[in-house]
Structures are given as structure tokens and as C-alpha cells.
Amino acid sequence: MQNGSDVAYEIATVNGDKYFYYTKNAPTIFFYHKNKEIGSSDIKMMIKYLNNHNDGNKVNKIIKNVKVVDERKTASKD
């Protein structure tokens, strides 16, 4: 993945598709599907969209089911 940070965040969908990822390079978020960039968005633009479509409740429901697993390897202290 060329854009964003060195950390990719996996998004598992309801139907089990685990090929969605995003990376952050403030303030932009880059979205990928099967390692191909499919779009990007500014965080402020995403918040504006959610507010304009009254989707705050959907976000709150999703947040309750979020699970974060950090699989980064820590650097060796040799």
C-alpha cells in the first residue's frame, strides 16, 4: 500500500470479506480492497456526510462491535 502510514487496518465485513483495509496519513484515509486503492476521504468530509445523512446511530452500533487486534511485531532491543 503506497499511501498512508505503515500500519494497515483490516475491516472485516458482515459477510466475512476480510480483504478491506485502510491506512491513515492525516487528515486523509485511504481505502483498499484486495490491495488495490479504491478511494480516499478526508475525516472532516466523512463526518459531514454522516451528519448530513443522520447516520450517527449506525456509527454508534458499529462501534459496539469493533475489535482491535494489534499484530505489529515489536522491535528487537538487541
Secondary structure, 3 states (H helix, E strand, C coil): CCCCCCCCEEECCCCCCCCEEEEEECCEEEEEECCEEEEEEEHHHHHHHHHHCCCHHHHHHHHHCCCCCCCCCCCCCC
